[in-house]
Each structure stands twice: as C-alpha cells, then as structure tokens.
Amino acid sequence: MTDAEKNKEEARIILECMKEWQNRTGTAQFTAHTWAELGTWACELLKHD
C-alpha cells in the first residue's frame, strides 16, 4: 500500500468514526476530548483491518 493509499484509508476510518460520534451523541460538535476519543476508535479500527 502506498502512502497516499494509506492516508486515504486512514481518512475514511476517521470519517466513519465522526459519523458514529454523530449517531451516538446527536451532535456534530467536536471538542479536544472528542478528537481524542475519535483517535482511539480509529486506532482500534486500524488494528482490526
């Protein structure tokens, strides 16, 4: 996988996490804590791929 492909896949995962956050909370507001939590979810997803 090239760096560009890897970056695209990581961005896709982060967007999926953002959508999940909106579904769980009903809000699109993102704080520093939110970003930390999204990063954790993204890392977990990357581990499972």
Rosetta blueprint (number, residue, H / E / L):
1 M L
2 T L
3 D H
4 A H
5 E H
6 K H
7 N H
8 K H
9 E H
10 E H
11 A H
12 R H
13 I H
14 I H
15 L H
16 E H
17 C H
18 M H
19 K H
20 E H
21 W H
22 Q H
23 N H
24 R H
25 T H
26 G L
27 T L
28 A L
29 Q L
30 F L
31 T L
32 A H
33 H H
34 T H
35 W H
36 A H
37 E H
38 L H
39 G H
40 T H
41 W H
42 A H
43 C H
44 E H
45 L H
46 L H
47 K H
48 H H
49 D L
